[in-house]
């Protein structure tokens, strides 16, 4: 059934694309939004980028998709926000919203009476989630992270919702996939509300290449084919390997971080992952792997503190063929 697509001050009729800056209610910020209301009826999909402000691959991929997709070829509707954290993006302020120093991906469901991040999260729940059938959140490693591509899908949700998200994640061309149990992120909370959702990670360290952007775009288009918004059969090019029991390793003490592995490396139980030293070169702490697995991302800066993880790694749910 064809219908109008509207969010706040922006509205698109069937067969129409509308782009503009959308004021977030009860805040002083505006975000760039593209509404693409397909000529044919179908599902409504939300694509966000820049919830973390310096994750540029996803932001540029969303911008390019917003410009290139044609409502005439779409059966259903797309809502693209590129980026969400505009204040952080424009000030090159990583991860957090600069007005309140909160991580937007940790405050859902938010509240209208809270600070800026809380109010943006509240906007998501009451202005976006009520309209959508699926959610794709584009991320990458922040400016201080080294990361290998992978995808999360919602796990703190009904089994049918989680399985629908997993099936979409299988259409993403990355090495690994993780079933998330969190609830306070944008895509996580959408899952709690019954919306199948995934978070795609690709790129890192405050850089982007067109090859990475193209890979993100290809993955989003493949999911849209899987969901029936675009014609053609989705490609099943590569099945991501399931990872479980992720370790988000925080430093016991602040200091200088010297990693001994890289993102994407296979690791063995007991293997040294790196050390933290003081300013005089004395080793404060040595970190070793709890089990065989793979490094997903790690801090790429010399200084480390409790702002971010030293390293994050996961265990293979399926061990066949995973020989180090």
Helices and strands as residue ranges (DSSP letters): E 5-7, E 10-12, E 16-23, E 30-37, E 40-49, H 56-68, G 71-73, E 75-82, H 86-90, G 104-106, H 116-123, I 124-128, G 129-131, E 134-139, E 145-147, E 150-154, H 159-169, E 176-180, H 186-192, E 196-201, H 210-226, E 241-249, E 255-259, E 266-267, E 272-277, E 283-288, E 293-299, E 303-304, E 311-316
